Amino acid sequence: MTEKIKKKSFFRSSSDTEVYDLLKGQCAQGSLSADLFVQFMHTLDPDTADRIEEAEKTADRKRETLIYYVENSFITPVSRHYLFNLSRVIDDLTDEIKDLKDFIQFFDYRPTPKNIEMAEINRDSIHILEESVRAWISSDDDRFWKGMIRIKKNENKVKRLFWENIREIEGEDSIRDIISSREFCRDLNSLANKTGKVADRLGDLKIKSIK
C-alpha cells in the first residue's frame, strides 16, 4: 500500500525539500538493497535473500509515494517529467539487485571474487547516489558533483572487471558454467550502467533546478 501523504488540495505547491527528501528515501532503499546483496553474495543466506525481496517491495512503495506526491502537487521544483524519470531509474536499481539475487538462487550460482568486487563497487556507487542527494538538500554543490564523477569512474571500473571476467570465463570447461557466468557478469555490469544512468539523470535534474 502506498505510504499516505495528507492531501491538502490538488492545487498545493510542493517544497523543494519535500520532493528531494522523497528522492533521498528512494536512494536510501537502494543502498539497503545493495548492502544486503553484497552480504548475500558472501553468505548465500536464505534469510538475507528474503530481506532483499522485502527491500525491493519497500522500494516500490517509496516510488509510489513520490509519484503520488508529485501528481498531487500543482507546482514542483522541476518538471514532473524529470522527477518521474529519475524516480523510475532509481527504482530500476532495486529491481536489478533482486534479479541478481534470483539468478544466484535459481541457478545455484557461486559468485567469484571478481563478481563480489563488481558488486561492492556497485554498492559504493549506490551509496554515493544517496550521499549526493543529501549534498543537494544541504546545497553542497561541490560534494554533489564530486559524487557524480565518482559514480562514473566506478561504472568504468565495473566495465573493466566485466571484460576481465569474460576472459577468465572462456577458460572454464562446462558450457553451463560459461553461460551462467557470462549472464551473471553481464547483469552486474548492467547494474553499474543503470547506476550511471541515475547519476546522469540526477545531474540533469540538478542543472534544471538552478534558478
Buried (B, 14 or more C-beta within 10 A) or exposed (E): EBBEBEEEEEEEEBEEEBBBBBBBBBBBBBBBBBBBBBBBBEEBEEEBBEBBBEBBEBBBEBBBBBBBBBEBBEEBBBEEEBBBBBBEBBBBBBBBBBEBBEBBEEBEBEBBEBBBBBBBBBBBBBBBBBBBBBBBBEEBEEBBBBBBEBBBEBBEBBBEBBEBBBEEBEEBEEEEBBEBBBEBBEBBBBBBEBBBBBBBBBBBBBEEBEE
